[in-house]
Every structure is written in structure tokens, then in C-alpha cells.
């Protein structure tokens, strides 16, 4: 089960917890984001039914 988080302000993400992104990603205020661990991707709900997916990996 994924945990969705809503950005409280504009974020430039390079890492979300233990998840590191291949490239930095902008997440705008009010957008929800979560990690799809099965696909090793950060998912960002951009609104209007659009979800962007960004590659990365879990480092532990």
C-alpha cells in the first residue's frame, strides 16, 4: 500500500526518504506524490488525471 503525501510548497526532489531519484524532479504545491516500490518510480499526481513517473532506486 502506498502512502501519498501532498506537497505543502514547491519542492525540488532528489531523494524522498530512502528513495533516490535518477534526476531531480519538481513537485508543485498541492500535488500528491508517492513511491511505487514495485516499479522503482516516484509518482506525482499532476492533476487532471495526469500522473508523472520518475525512475530511481531504494538505497539502504
Secondary structure, DSSP 4 states (H G I P E B T S, - for coil): ----EE-SS-EEEEEETTEEEEEEEEE-TT-EEEEETTTTEEEEEEETTEEEEEEEEE--
